[in-house]
Amino acid sequence: MNDLIFPGQVFSGLKTLLLSHSTESAAILVTTPVKTKSGFRILVNDIHLPTDEAYLKKTGVDCQLKPEFLAPIVKKAKLNNKGLVFVHTHPGSINNPRFSPIDDKGEKTLCVFLEKRNVLGPHIALVVGPNGCTARFLGTFKKIRVMEVGPNIWSHSNEETKFGQIKQFDRQIRAFGPLGQHFLRDLKLGIVGLGGTGSLVIQQLAYLGVKNYLLIDPDVIEVSNLNRVVGANKKDLNRPKVDIANRLIKFVNNEAEIKKVKGSILDAKVALLLKDVDFIFCCTDSHGSRAILNQLSYQYFIPCIDIGVSITAQNHQVTHITGRTQMLSPGLGCLTCSGTLDPDAIRYDLMTSFQRQKDPYFIGDNIPAPSVISLNSTMVSFAITMFLGFVTGVPFKARFQTYDGITGKLRPASAPIDPVCIVCSPRGAFGRGDEWPLPARQNE
């Protein structure tokens, strides 16, 4: 899949601004291209809007920018290994806009111009109309999906949709319509951690009709897992959790497409496999893995829901039950901004076993925390409902929730973005793609 990704509500704002003119209008976008297993994930970084004086021609059916407006943008893109998106409007289009013969001719000229200057790209052409948009690789007829990722996710490409399995999902379609069901089916989801919360996540996603999965977990089923890992039984002891998760999904939908990875997200090579998904569920219980997924989400514009459940007990008496579901996405504060991550715990998780033995500040290993399937189920259901609000338009507005299991109170929360945050602000990893390394544990 090839995607052009706008953060937040950038595309909606750009579309409104450009279509406020009755004549054709243009803009140049600077992007960070990310190569994935299945294509390109192209992240929009900067927008350059020309003034009226920057146009060589501007009519109701054509517009052309002056070379002196284009040249410095192209030069900067070359120096920083960036891609470019050439945007123009068709303000009079009634349906989804299409590229015209004039557009085809102009793109060929642009391709020659960029090749001579060794600006590698890939570059995109994007035409915007009142009722949609169409994007393609510059100078070709190869289309690219246009996505907007922020507090919600939207596909702006308006491509023809074929609806299947209407009867099976009739009750859901009555809630969020056939388009919502189609979008849900076609998203590729990454689930990291397949234990107490992760197994419940995949069970609910499978019944909702999600078809494409990337499953990541390094562990095998142990006796202590049998009270909370959905789908596991005594015959599964010592089997990889990814195999149990695969079986659970296939039990619900044998047509599901699943990639299994028995590995740790603390390994950068494993973490970077997530560049190829549309959405991530973080179901791990370590601060190190959360730190990696936190940065990856903003670095590659891949939204993520982090799920946390904590039970505190003394002498077998429960004193506190807390839960948290937090979405990580452009326009929303990250785990660093919300103060969720413990730097010392992150450092511990990213150490090798040898380093832990030699470090005077850490004594012993982490003690397993209490875990109960009903409490895991509670937070997973909140998270999946949040996900449905994100992808289908269901009017579920919360993107951060906290739960007190003792009082039964569920509260919406917020994580204001720190303007200099190293993760989710433009001064940090935001939209950097492969330019920045992910934190990772060193090889043993």
VODO-449191 format. One record per residue (C-alpha): chain; z negated, x, y; residue number from 1. Coordinates in steps of 0.02 Angstrom, whole numbers. Layout:
residues N
+-------+--------+--------+--------+-----+
! chain !     up !   east !  north !   n !
+-------+--------+--------+--------+-----+
!     A !      Z !      X !      Y ! NUM !
...
+-------+--------+--------+--------+-----+
END
This chain:
residues 444
+-------+--------+--------+--------+-----+
! chain !     up !   east !  north !   n !
+-------+--------+--------+--------+-----+
!     A !      0 !      0 !      0 !   1 !
!     A !     42 !     60 !    175 !   2 !
!     A !    -72 !     -3 !    314 !   3 !
!     A !    -78 !     15 !    503 !   4 !
!     A !   -263 !     -8 !    545 !   5 !
!     A !   -328 !    -62 !    716 !   6 !
!     A !   -517 !    -46 !    743 !   7 !
!     A !   -620 !   -189 !    812 !   8 !
!     A !   -517 !   -314 !    910 !   9 !
!     A !   -397 !   -186 !    981 !  10 !
!     A !   -239 !   -267 !    914 !  11 !
!     A !   -285 !   -440 !    978 !  12 !
!     A !   -319 !   -370 !   1151 !  13 !
!     A !   -158 !   -269 !   1152 !  14 !
!     A !    -55 !   -419 !   1097 !  15 !
!     A !   -129 !   -531 !   1233 !  16 !
!     A !    -98 !   -400 !   1367 !  17 !
!     A !     82 !   -362 !   1317 !  18 !
!     A !    131 !   -545 !   1297 !  19 !
!     A !     63 !   -590 !   1469 !  20 !
!     A !    233 !   -531 !   1535 !  21 !
!     A !    389 !   -640 !   1518 !  22 !
!     A !    496 !   -485 !   1496 !  23 !
!     A !    489 !   -364 !   1350 !  24 !
!     A !    343 !   -243 !   1363 !  25 !
!     A !    299 !    -84 !   1270 !  26 !
!     A !    155 !     30 !   1224 !  27 !
!     A !    135 !    195 !   1132 !  28 !
!     A !     -8 !    216 !   1007 !  29 !
!     A !    -75 !    381 !    941 !  30 !
!     A !   -133 !    377 !    761 !  31 !
!     A !   -217 !    479 !    626 !  32 !
!     A !   -113 !    462 !    466 !  33 !
!     A !   -211 !    471 !    303 !  34 !
!     A !   -118 !    498 !    139 !  35 !
!     A !   -188 !    395 !     -5 !  36 !
!     A !   -142 !    376 !   -188 !  37 !
!     A !    -38 !    222 !   -151 !  38 !
!     A !     36 !    261 !     20 !  39 !
!     A !    -30 !    286 !    196 !  40 !
!     A !   -181 !    222 !    290 !  41 !
!     A !   -134 !    246 !    473 !  42 !
!     A !   -282 !    237 !    594 !  43 !
!     A !   -251 !    188 !    775 !  44 !
!     A !   -344 !    305 !    893 !  45 !
!     A !   -272 !    290 !   1070 !  46 !
!     A !   -163 !    167 !   1167 !  47 !
!     A !    -48 !    217 !   1309 !  48 !
!     A !     10 !     73 !   1419 !  49 !
!     A !    154 !    110 !   1540 !  50 !
!     A !    153 !     53 !   1720 !  51 !
!     A !    305 !    -40 !   1788 !  52 !
!     A !    366 !    126 !   1859 !  53 !
!     A !    368 !    203 !   1684 !  54 !
!     A !    507 !     86 !   1625 !  55 !
!     A !    688 !    137 !   1633 !  56 !
!     A !    739 !    -41 !   1590 !  57 !
!     A !    637 !   -201 !   1571 !  58 !
!     A !    723 !   -369 !   1538 !  59 !
!     A !    691 !   -524 !   1434 !  60 !
!     A !    780 !   -449 !   1283 !  61 !
!     A !    762 !   -261 !   1304 !  62 !
!     A !    649 !   -126 !   1373 !  63 !
!     A !    659 !     63 !   1381 !  64 !
!     A !    530 !    191 !   1434 !  65 !
!     A !    567 !    343 !   1541 !  66 !
!     A !    565 !    511 !   1449 !  67 !
!     A !    435 !    580 !   1570 !  68 !
!     A !    311 !    446 !   1510 !  69 !
!     A !    346 !    482 !   1327 !  70 !
!     A !    354 !    673 !   1331 !  71 !
!     A !    169 !    716 !   1361 !  72 !
!     A !    113 !    591 !   1228 !  73 !
!     A !    233 !    666 !   1102 !  74 !
!     A !    177 !    842 !   1145 !  75 !
!     A !     -7 !    799 !   1120 !  76 !
!     A !     33 !    713 !    954 !  77 !
!     A !    123 !    868 !    893 !  78 !
!     A !    -20 !    985 !    942 !  79 !
!     A !   -149 !    876 !    854 !  80 !
!     A !    -46 !    827 !    700 !  81 !
!     A !    -49 !    644 !    750 !  82 !
!     A !     71 !    501 !    719 !  83 !
!     A !    147 !    381 !    845 !  84 !
!     A !    173 !    193 !    848 !  85 !
!     A !    310 !    126 !    961 !  86 !
!     A !    263 !    -52 !   1010 !  87 !
!     A !    371 !   -179 !   1099 !  88 !
!     A !    369 !   -368 !   1117 !  89 !
!     A !    490 !   -509 !   1082 !  90 !
!     A !    409 !   -636 !   1199 !  91 !
!     A !    536 !   -772 !   1159 !  92 !
!     A !    521 !   -766 !    969 !  93 !
!     A !    469 !   -931 !    891 !  94 !
!     A !    427 !   -871 !    716 !  95 !
!     A !    370 !   -703 !    653 !  96 !
!     A !    470 !   -577 !    758 !  97 !
!     A !    606 !   -472 !    678 !  98 !
!     A !    684 !   -309 !    729 !  99 !
!     A !    851 !   -330 !    818 ! 100 !
!     A !   1009 !   -222 !    806 ! 101 !
!     A !    957 !   -151 !    976 ! 102 !
!     A !    790 !   -100 !    898 ! 103 !
!     A !    878 !    -19 !    750 ! 104 !
!     A !    987 !     85 !    865 ! 105 !
!     A !    842 !    137 !    976 ! 106 !
!     A !    737 !    192 !    827 ! 107 !
!     A !    875 !    308 !    765 ! 108 !
!     A !    875 !    393 !    935 ! 109 !
!     A !    685 !    408 !    930 ! 110 !
!     A !    689 !    485 !    756 ! 111 !
!     A !    810 !    620 !    812 ! 112 !
!     A !    702 !    652 !    967 ! 113 !
!     A !    543 !    673 !    861 ! 114 !
!     A !    626 !    778 !    725 ! 115 !
!     A !    693 !    902 !    853 ! 116 !
!     A !    516 !    924 !    919 ! 117 !
!     A !    442 !    937 !    743 ! 118 !
!     A !    321 !    792 !    767 ! 119 !
!     A !    289 !    753 !    585 ! 120 !
!     A !    207 !    581 !    587 ! 121 !
!     A !    235 !    468 !    493 ! 122 !
!     A !    283 !    359 !    640 ! 123 !
!     A !    287 !    170 !    651 ! 124 !
!     A !    387 !     38 !    746 ! 125 !
!     A !    291 !   -122 !    787 ! 126 !
!     A !    366 !   -279 !    863 ! 127 !
!     A !    246 !   -413 !    926 ! 128 !
!     A !    281 !   -596 !    963 ! 129 !
!     A !    176 !   -750 !   1008 ! 130 !
!     A !    166 !   -801 !    824 ! 131 !
!     A !    146 !   -636 !    732 ! 132 !
!     A !    207 !   -459 !    716 ! 133 !
!     A !    313 !   -348 !    604 ! 134 !
!     A !    291 !   -162 !    574 ! 135 !
!     A !    395 !    -33 !    480 ! 136 !
!     A !    410 !    154 !    463 ! 137 !
!     A !    514 !    213 !    609 ! 138 !
!     A !    701 !    215 !    574 ! 139 !
!     A !    684 !    128 !    406 ! 140 !
!     A !    671 !    -48 !    336 ! 141 !
!     A !    510 !     -8 !    242 ! 142 !
!     A !    377 !   -129 !    303 ! 143 !
!     A !    195 !    -87 !    333 ! 144 !
!     A !     48 !   -207 !    337 ! 145 !
!     A !    -42 !   -227 !    505 ! 146 !
!     A !   -231 !   -245 !    487 ! 147 !
!     A !   -372 !   -267 !    612 ! 148 !
!     A !   -542 !   -210 !    549 ! 149 !
!     A !   -700 !   -248 !    647 ! 150 !
!     A !   -833 !   -384 !    631 ! 151 !
!     A !   -694 !   -475 !    535 ! 152 !
!     A !   -538 !   -417 !    445 ! 153 !
!     A !   -369 !   -492 !    485 ! 154 !
!     A !   -194 !   -465 !    418 ! 155 !
!     A !    -71 !   -492 !    560 ! 156 !
!     A !     90 !   -467 !    462 ! 157 !
!     A !    117 !   -653 !    420 ! 158 !
!     A !    218 !   -612 !    265 ! 159 !
!     A !    272 !   -749 !    145 ! 160 !
!     A !    132 !   -793 !     27 ! 161 !
!     A !    148 !   -854 !   -152 ! 162 !
!     A !     -2 !   -956 !   -205 ! 163 !
!     A !    -52 !   -955 !   -388 ! 164 !
!     A !   -197 !  -1018 !   -493 ! 165 !
!     A !   -228 !  -1158 !   -368 ! 166 !
!     A !   -315 !  -1269 !   -496 ! 167 !
!     A !   -436 !  -1134 !   -556 ! 168 !
!     A !   -498 !  -1099 !   -380 ! 169 !
!     A !   -482 !  -1277 !   -312 ! 170 !
!     A !   -665 !  -1290 !   -259 ! 171 !
!     A !   -656 !  -1125 !   -164 ! 172 !
!     A !   -490 !  -1168 !    -83 ! 173 !
!     A !   -569 !  -1328 !    -18 ! 174 !
!     A !   -691 !  -1214 !     74 ! 175 !
!     A !   -580 !  -1076 !    145 ! 176 !
!     A !   -400 !  -1130 !    108 ! 177 !
!     A !   -259 !  -1053 !      4 ! 178 !
!     A !   -231 !   -911 !    128 ! 179 !
!     A !   -413 !   -859 !    115 ! 180 !
!     A !   -403 !   -863 !    -75 ! 181 !
!     A !   -240 !   -763 !    -74 ! 182 !
!     A !   -314 !   -630 !     41 ! 183 !
!     A !   -471 !   -620 !    -66 ! 184 !
!     A !   -367 !   -597 !   -223 ! 185 !
!     A !   -259 !   -458 !   -152 ! 186 !
!     A !   -394 !   -349 !    -73 ! 187 !
!     A !   -438 !   -192 !   -169 ! 188 !
!     A !   -627 !   -171 !   -178 ! 189 !
!     A !   -731 !    -17 !   -213 ! 190 !
!     A !   -902 !    -44 !   -292 ! 191 !
!     A !  -1013 !    110 !   -289 ! 192 !
!     A !  -1163 !     96 !   -406 ! 193 !
!     A !  -1155 !    -22 !   -555 ! 194 !
!     A !  -1339 !    -47 !   -592 ! 195 !
!     A !  -1454 !   -189 !   -540 ! 196 !
!     A !  -1359 !   -241 !   -382 ! 197 !
!     A !  -1186 !   -174 !   -423 ! 198 !
!     A !  -1170 !   -270 !   -587 ! 199 !
!     A !  -1215 !   -432 !   -496 ! 200 !
!     A !  -1087 !   -393 !   -360 ! 201 !
!     A !   -944 !   -373 !   -483 ! 202 !
!     A !   -996 !   -529 !   -578 ! 203 !
!     A !   -984 !   -636 !   -420 ! 204 !
!     A !   -824 !   -552 !   -360 ! 205 !
!     A !   -741 !   -582 !   -528 ! 206 !
!     A !   -782 !   -767 !   -524 ! 207 !
!     A !   -721 !   -778 !   -343 ! 208 !
!     A !   -550 !   -717 !   -400 ! 209 !
!     A !   -546 !   -536 !   -339 ! 210 !
!     A !   -414 !   -445 !   -441 ! 211 !
!     A !   -417 !   -260 !   -392 ! 212 !
!     A !   -567 !   -144 !   -418 ! 213 !
!     A !   -618 !     37 !   -405 ! 214 !
!     A !   -782 !     59 !   -499 ! 215 !
!     A !   -889 !    215 !   -471 ! 216 !
!     A !  -1050 !    263 !   -560 ! 217 !
!     A !  -1107 !    425 !   -646 ! 218 !
!     A !  -1236 !    352 !   -764 ! 219 !
!     A !  -1252 !    275 !   -938 ! 220 !
!     A !  -1352 !    124 !   -993 ! 221 !
!     A !  -1534 !    163 !  -1031 ! 222 !
!     A !  -1670 !     53 !  -1104 ! 223 !
!     A !  -1746 !     26 !   -931 ! 224 !
!     A !  -1578 !    -45 !   -870 ! 225 !
!     A !  -1572 !   -189 !   -993 ! 226 !
!     A !  -1682 !   -304 !   -888 ! 227 !
!     A !  -1566 !   -303 !   -738 ! 228 !
!     A !  -1389 !   -238 !   -774 ! 229 !
!     A !  -1285 !   -395 !   -799 ! 230 !
!     A !  -1175 !   -388 !   -954 ! 231 !
!     A !  -1272 !   -249 !  -1042 ! 232 !
!     A !  -1362 !   -265 !  -1209 ! 233 !
!     A !  -1450 !   -148 !  -1333 ! 234 !
!     A !  -1286 !   -102 !  -1417 ! 235 !
!     A !  -1229 !    -27 !  -1251 ! 236 !
!     A !  -1364 !    108 !  -1241 ! 237 !
!     A !  -1288 !    274 !  -1188 ! 238 !
!     A !  -1123 !    191 !  -1141 ! 239 !
!     A !  -1059 !    226 !   -964 ! 240 !
!     A !  -1101 !     90 !   -839 ! 241 !
!     A !   -920 !     88 !   -781 ! 242 !
!     A !   -870 !     29 !   -957 ! 243 !
!     A !   -997 !   -113 !   -953 ! 244 !
!     A !   -936 !   -165 !   -781 ! 245 !
!     A !   -755 !   -159 !   -838 ! 246 !
!     A !   -797 !   -272 !   -987 ! 247 !
!     A !   -890 !   -395 !   -876 ! 248 !
!     A !   -742 !   -413 !   -757 ! 249 !
!     A !   -617 !   -430 !   -899 ! 250 !
!     A !   -726 !   -564 !   -979 ! 251 !
!     A !   -700 !   -670 !   -822 ! 252 !
!     A !   -521 !   -616 !   -781 ! 253 !
!     A !   -423 !   -518 !   -910 ! 254 !
!     A !   -282 !   -492 !   -783 ! 255 !
!     A !   -394 !   -391 !   -665 ! 256 !
!     A !   -334 !   -217 !   -618 ! 257 !
!     A !   -476 !    -93 !   -635 ! 258 !
!     A !   -494 !     93 !   -607 ! 259 !
!     A !   -653 !    169 !   -680 ! 260 !
!     A !   -731 !    331 !   -617 ! 261 !
!     A !   -882 !    401 !   -709 ! 262 !
!     A !   -937 !    514 !   -569 ! 263 !
!     A !  -1054 !    532 !   -422 ! 264 !
!     A !  -1012 !    478 !   -246 ! 265 !
!     A !  -1106 !    635 !   -191 ! 266 !
!     A !   -952 !    731 !   -250 ! 267 !
!     A !   -825 !    732 !   -107 ! 268 !
!     A !   -678 !    719 !   -228 ! 269 !
!     A !   -750 !    558 !   -298 ! 270 !
!     A !   -794 !    488 !   -125 ! 271 !
!     A !   -618 !    518 !    -60 ! 272 !
!     A !   -547 !    406 !   -196 ! 273 !
!     A !   -612 !    263 !    -88 ! 274 !
!     A !   -478 !    299 !     43 ! 275 !
!     A !   -369 !    187 !    -64 ! 276 !
!     A !   -476 !     28 !    -53 ! 277 !
!     A !   -490 !   -109 !     77 ! 278 !
!     A !   -677 !   -142 !     64 ! 279 !
!     A !   -831 !    -57 !    -11 ! 280 !
!     A !   -995 !   -122 !    -81 ! 281 !
!     A !  -1132 !     10 !    -73 ! 282 !
!     A !  -1250 !    -29 !   -218 ! 283 !
!     A !  -1334 !    140 !   -235 ! 284 !
!     A !  -1518 !    181 !   -213 ! 285 !
!     A !  -1508 !    353 !   -133 ! 286 !
!     A !  -1501 !    403 !     50 ! 287 !
!     A !  -1373 !    540 !     13 ! 288 !
!     A !  -1245 !    420 !    -60 ! 289 !
!     A !  -1277 !    297 !     82 ! 290 !
!     A !  -1247 !    434 !    210 ! 291 !
!     A !  -1079 !    476 !    132 ! 292 !
!     A !  -1022 !    295 !    124 ! 293 !
!     A !  -1087 !    264 !    300 ! 294 !
!     A !   -978 !    404 !    370 ! 295 !
!     A !   -828 !    364 !    260 ! 296 !
!     A !   -827 !    184 !    321 ! 297 !
!     A !   -806 !    232 !    504 ! 298 !
!     A !   -704 !    388 !    474 ! 299 !
!     A !   -569 !    292 !    381 ! 300 !
!     A !   -595 !    115 !    452 ! 301 !
!     A !   -645 !     47 !    281 ! 302 !
!     A !   -778 !    -89 !    300 ! 303 !
!     A !   -929 !    -80 !    187 ! 304 !
!     A !  -1082 !   -187 !    148 ! 305 !
!     A !  -1239 !    -90 !    109 ! 306 !
!     A !  -1366 !   -183 !      1 ! 307 !
!     A !  -1547 !   -132 !    -10 ! 308 !
!     A !  -1696 !   -207 !   -104 ! 309 !
!     A !  -1871 !   -134 !    -99 ! 310 !
!     A !  -2026 !   -188 !   -193 ! 311 !
!     A !  -2191 !   -102 !   -155 ! 312 !
!     A !  -2330 !   -119 !   -285 ! 313 !
!     A !  -2504 !    -46 !   -303 ! 314 !
!     A !  -2598 !    -60 !   -467 ! 315 !
!     A !  -2464 !   -180 !   -530 ! 316 !
!     A !  -2491 !   -295 !   -380 ! 317 !
!     A !  -2342 !   -327 !   -265 ! 318 !
!     A !  -2383 !   -295 !    -83 ! 319 !
!     A !  -2211 !   -299 !     -1 ! 320 !
!     A !  -2039 !   -366 !    -45 ! 321 !
!     A !  -1900 !   -325 !     77 ! 322 !
!     A !  -1712 !   -336 !     72 ! 323 !
!     A !  -1568 !   -290 !    186 ! 324 !
!     A !  -1381 !   -322 !    192 ! 325 !
!     A !  -1287 !   -229 !    328 ! 326 !
!     A !  -1102 !   -221 !    362 ! 327 !
!     A !  -1028 !    -56 !    418 ! 328 !
!     A !   -866 !    -78 !    514 ! 329 !
!     A !   -786 !    -32 !    682 ! 330 !
!     A !   -876 !   -126 !    819 ! 331 !
!     A !  -1039 !   -134 !    721 ! 332 !
!     A !  -1182 !     -9 !    723 ! 333 !
!     A !  -1197 !    107 !    573 ! 334 !
!     A !  -1344 !    155 !    462 ! 335 !
!     A !  -1381 !    301 !    577 ! 336 !
!     A !  -1391 !    186 !    729 ! 337 !
!     A !  -1506 !     65 !    636 ! 338 !
!     A !  -1622 !    207 !    585 ! 339 !
!     A !  -1602 !    165 !    400 ! 340 !
!     A !  -1566 !    341 !    337 ! 341 !
!     A !  -1701 !    472 !    304 ! 342 !
!     A !  -1634 !    648 !    344 ! 343 !
!     A !  -1754 !    732 !    223 ! 344 !
!     A !  -1704 !    615 !     82 ! 345 !
!     A !  -1520 !    648 !    120 ! 346 !
!     A !  -1550 !    835 !    112 ! 347 !
!     A !  -1640 !    813 !    -54 ! 348 !
!     A !  -1498 !    709 !   -129 ! 349 !
!     A !  -1364 !    833 !    -76 ! 350 !
!     A !  -1455 !    981 !   -152 ! 351 !
!     A !  -1412 !   1053 !   -322 ! 352 !
!     A !  -1552 !   1056 !   -452 ! 353 !
!     A !  -1569 !   1244 !   -424 ! 354 !
!     A !  -1590 !   1221 !   -237 ! 355 !
!     A !  -1725 !   1090 !   -264 ! 356 !
!     A !  -1824 !   1208 !   -373 ! 357 !
!     A !  -1819 !   1343 !   -239 ! 358 !
!     A !  -1855 !   1228 !    -91 ! 359 !
!     A !  -2041 !   1232 !    -44 ! 360 !
!     A !  -2031 !   1063 !     46 ! 361 !
!     A !  -1987 !    961 !   -109 ! 362 !
!     A !  -2101 !    950 !   -259 ! 363 !
!     A !  -2046 !    855 !   -414 ! 364 !
!     A !  -1913 !    719 !   -430 ! 365 !
!     A !  -1903 !    546 !   -355 ! 366 !
!     A !  -2008 !    413 !   -442 ! 367 !
!     A !  -1909 !    258 !   -498 ! 368 !
!     A !  -1944 !    107 !   -389 ! 369 !
!     A !  -1985 !    -67 !   -454 ! 370 !
!     A !  -1834 !   -180 !   -481 ! 371 !
!     A !  -1823 !   -366 !   -525 ! 372 !
!     A !  -1659 !   -455 !   -561 ! 373 !
!     A !  -1701 !   -613 !   -462 ! 374 !
!     A !  -1732 !   -513 !   -303 ! 375 !
!     A !  -1575 !   -411 !   -331 ! 376 !
!     A !  -1480 !   -575 !   -354 ! 377 !
!     A !  -1548 !   -644 !   -191 ! 378 !
!     A !  -1485 !   -498 !    -87 ! 379 !
!     A !  -1320 !   -487 !   -179 ! 380 !
!     A !  -1285 !   -671 !   -144 ! 381 !
!     A !  -1321 !   -643 !     40 ! 382 !
!     A !  -1203 !   -494 !     37 ! 383 !
!     A !  -1061 !   -587 !    -51 ! 384 !
!     A !  -1076 !   -733 !     71 ! 385 !
!     A !  -1068 !   -607 !    214 ! 386 !
!     A !   -911 !   -534 !    133 ! 387 !
!     A !   -831 !   -707 !    122 ! 388 !
!     A !   -866 !   -735 !    306 ! 389 !
!     A !   -784 !   -568 !    341 ! 390 !
!     A !   -623 !   -594 !    242 ! 391 !
!     A !   -591 !   -782 !    232 ! 392 !
!     A !   -643 !   -850 !    401 ! 393 !
!     A !   -792 !   -948 !    330 ! 394 !
!     A !   -905 !   -970 !    484 ! 395 !
!     A !  -1041 !   -855 !    422 ! 396 !
!     A !  -1076 !   -746 !    574 ! 397 !
!     A !  -1216 !   -630 !    516 ! 398 !
!     A !  -1166 !   -449 !    487 ! 399 !
!     A !  -1343 !   -380 !    466 ! 400 !
!     A !  -1487 !   -473 !    384 ! 401 !
!     A !  -1664 !   -431 !    333 ! 402 !
!     A !  -1767 !   -526 !    205 ! 403 !
!     A !  -1954 !   -538 !    181 ! 404 !
!     A !  -1982 !   -595 !      2 ! 405 !
!     A !  -2167 !   -630 !     29 ! 406 !
!     A !  -2142 !   -756 !    170 ! 407 !
!     A !  -1966 !   -807 !    117 ! 408 !
!     A !  -1897 !   -771 !    290 ! 409 !
!     A !  -1716 !   -717 !    312 ! 410 !
!     A !  -1677 !   -651 !    485 ! 411 !
!     A !  -1515 !   -596 !    570 ! 412 !
!     A !  -1528 !   -423 !    644 ! 413 !
!     A !  -1421 !   -307 !    748 ! 414 !
!     A !  -1387 !   -121 !    758 ! 415 !
!     A !  -1327 !    -76 !    934 ! 416 !
!     A !  -1200 !     65 !    932 ! 417 !
!     A !  -1265 !    229 !   1000 ! 418 !
!     A !  -1125 !    286 !   1119 ! 419 !
!     A !  -1144 !    465 !   1058 ! 420 !
!     A !  -1175 !    427 !    873 ! 421 !
!     A !  -1106 !    564 !    762 ! 422 !
!     A !  -1041 !    432 !    640 ! 423 !
!     A !   -982 !    272 !    726 ! 424 !
!     A !   -939 !    326 !    903 ! 425 !
!     A !   -775 !    404 !    962 ! 426 !
!     A !   -874 !    564 !    992 ! 427 !
!     A !   -908 !    576 !    806 ! 428 !
!     A !   -819 !    537 !    643 ! 429 !
!     A !   -744 !    373 !    705 ! 430 !
!     A !   -561 !    363 !    655 ! 431 !
!     A !   -548 !    548 !    613 ! 432 !
!     A !   -478 !    523 !    438 ! 433 !
!     A !   -453 !    686 !    345 ! 434 !
!     A !   -486 !    788 !    502 ! 435 !
!     A !   -672 !    787 !    465 ! 436 !
!     A !   -755 !    833 !    299 ! 437 !
!     A !   -874 !    711 !    217 ! 438 !
!     A !  -1052 !    769 !    179 ! 439 !
!     A !  -1061 !    814 !     -4 ! 440 !
!     A !  -1170 !    900 !   -132 ! 441 !
!     A !  -1119 !   1078 !   -174 ! 442 !
!     A !  -1059 !   1114 !   -349 ! 443 !
!     A !  -1195 !   1147 !   -476 ! 444 !
+-------+--------+--------+--------+-----+
END
